[in-house]
Amino acid sequence: MIKKPAAPKKQAKKNQQPTVISWRFAFVIISLFAVFSGLIIRAAYLQVLEPEMLLEQGDMRTLRVKSDAAMRGMILDRNGEELAVSVPVQSIWADPQLVLRNRHKIDERRWHALADMLQISPQQLSDKIGGDDSKRFVYLQRQASPATVDYIKQLKIPGIAFQQESRRYYPAGEVTAHLLGFTNVDDQGMEGIERQFNDVLTGKPALKTVRKDAKGREIEVLSQTNGQASNNIQLSIDQRIQAVAYRELKKAVMQFGATSGSVVVVDVHNGEVLALANAPSYNPNNRKNTDSNRYRNRAITDTFEPGSTIKPLPVLAALENGTATMDTVISTGYGPVRIGGRLVRDINGYGDLDLTGIMRKSSNIGVTRLALGLPPEKFLDMYYKMGVGAETGLGLTGETPGVLREQRRWGEHALATISFGYSFTVNAVQLARIYATIGNGGVSYPLSIFKSDKKPLGERVVSEEHADNMVTMLEAVVGPGGSAKKAAVPGYRVGGKTGTAKKAGIGGYSSDYIGSFAGIAPVSNPRIAVVVIINEPSGDYYYGGEVAAPVFSAVSGAALQLLNVAPDANDSRITKVSGVANAG
Amino acid sequence: MSAIKLNRLILSDIWQHKFLLVLMLCCLGSALAVVEFTHMNRQLTIHEDKVLQHRDTLEMEWRNLLLEQRALSEHSRVEELAVTKLNMVRPSGPQDVVVQEP
């Protein structure tokens, strides 16, 4: 401090020399020192000893972890058409604490508008949020429509927030419902492919730690972990064939008053499943009020006694073991025959039949004679080799292979019933595999639901000659005098076998039937095997040739055209083009 | 007189420590550069974030469009339209003419 010189005083002139008052000086110095050292100590304390608290507070205000959720992978058909697609949607949630604290400030009309958008009453909305202001989270609506979200955003009600989620859509709806299954509201697969390959379809979200400025802009990326992209799955299903198969099956199930039905279409050259449909189906995009037993993929889970559709196997067993040739004539008589103490009967008396005749007339007595002409183990070996009692290789969850029970001693009647398709069970895909094997010249492939460029490892179970003979015999079934004229496909030569089996009920066979048809097309160079099962038709018609054969005809006709298989019937017209000039 | 002397003195002193001066200027320059580049970095990050958000909206739109396309081109729907609206039939049997390329 500089003192302004006071008015000059004569006697004080000597004292004008400034002097240091030492205690004041010391006080000032010490004070200054104390102030600065205090600041330095405080700064050092904050910077060196205890910086965490401030860093934490700063980070709390600026650091954000962003999760870039990977969308669930898509499911494609063999031609790359999307069968299941995830779409980002938003969920609406409320922070009860914020809402309750600001409740008096919220305009009543806005509150009512919010309730309206959520399609609940204002009272219900208040109940949902509750009265507990320590709660910080409650969902108001999951997977809301974008329009709802936009509207509610504009209401600007404090404590109402939104969360990114995804919703799964199935463009083909009920056509593919059983095969694909569905996901729950949390994007986890619950049924079918969605459930089984949940891990493949689900990716890991990428996490990004960022710093934001006051305006909420992202200014610095601090760390980044790469997520794992989700994978798409390509199925062997051809959506076009699948659509036709489902449509025709649905029609037949309704027409004949059946409780359910299944269709399986298999490519015989590699065992890939081209279509797999069940009726009745459900809408996977809106599963409200759907009875849960409709979710079952009956083609793989439901087993049944196949009845006459199995008859190619005893005939093949006889051919393979040399106990019969194409020229062998079997006497089936003109009435029931007692085998092992019980009667085996045909619908009519057929007299003498060759193998083709047995197949065409579906003679129970005929196949019984063939079966009993073989040692039991040789006869049953054909069933096992064809995959009866074994899994088909599809590997889908819920697949239940039928059972052919081993016995130490086989009674004659038991063997007889096995030869015409009773006393053991199969499911629809097993039956399809058997026919695919016959169509493929006797080489059995495991079935597959995925498209693959590699040919799977096949196993020869029947010689090519006998398999080809069987295909010719199957064609006779569809031809004149056969039991399945309705299975004929215009333009193509097809072969197949009908089956009409009584269903086993409590204490014996019930009056319900399973009408089935299994076939191969085209006969000249088989490409597909088709199995149609119609369960419990309730009308006047229940024979496989009446209820299932028309479905086979429609499905295989459409499938052959879609697969660009040339018609092989005699009356089909084939024009040969020379040179490429005409192409396109 | 003495002022001029002082100027000279300062200048000559600076001249004697010209190396230090250059270092100081460099230091200043680099500090400014750090500020400038940090700013640029932030602008780029902001831009990146915007572009990524744009990508997300585009992807959402794409998925919705894809869904719409699939729903509209669904095989059964197309077939039904062809049959009911356009009176088309699937050729079969004798109508089916196969053209084979050699």
Interface residues (C-beta under 8 A of the other chain):
Chain A: M71 E81 E82 V85 S86 V87 P88 Y169 P171 A172 G173 V175 V210 D213 R217 E218 I219 E220 V221 Q239 R240 Q242 A243 V244 Y246 R247 V489 P490 G491 G557 A558 Q561 A566 P567 A569 D571 S572 R573 I574 T575 K576 V577 S578 G579 V580 A583
Chain B: N41 R42 T45 I46 E48 D49 D56 E59 M60 R63 N64 L66 L67 R70 A71 E74 H75 S76 E79 R90 S92 G93 P94 D96 V97 V98 V99 Q100 E101 P102
